Amino acid sequence: MLPGAYLPIAIFAVLAIAVPVLVFWLSRYFRPLEVEHEQMSTYECGETPIGEAQIQFHFQYYMFAIIFVAFDLVSIFVILWALVFSDIGEIAKVMLLAFLGIMMVGVTYALKKEQTLWI
């Protein structure tokens, strides 16, 4: 292969590294040096904040988010698996079924841990 064929890729790689570094370096000349009181307050769409900005969320919201992300990833894997189902071997099919089984064990655990169904 010719080294000249990789020249556009090398230029792109150098630019991809140099531009963020340069912007980060230049930002110190454009930012304000002193911190004002308004910068340290909570911004709520231009309104004056009422109460504390740091509130404690229930664990159910966090758990719901984790389960959502897990099933979001599972759905991507299952869609990709379904697209190439006829082209993959038996071992890949068994591995995906094992993966889905592990996910179902996790869902069963999450649902049994909660006394009420909040999902």
Buried (B, 14 or more C-beta within 10 A) or exposed (E): EEEEEEEEEEEEEEEEEEEEEEEEEEEEEEEEEEEEEEEEEEEEEEEEEEEEEEEEEEEEEEBBEEBEEBBEEBEEEBEEBEEEEEEEEEEEEEEBEEBBEEBEEBBEEBEEEEEEEEE
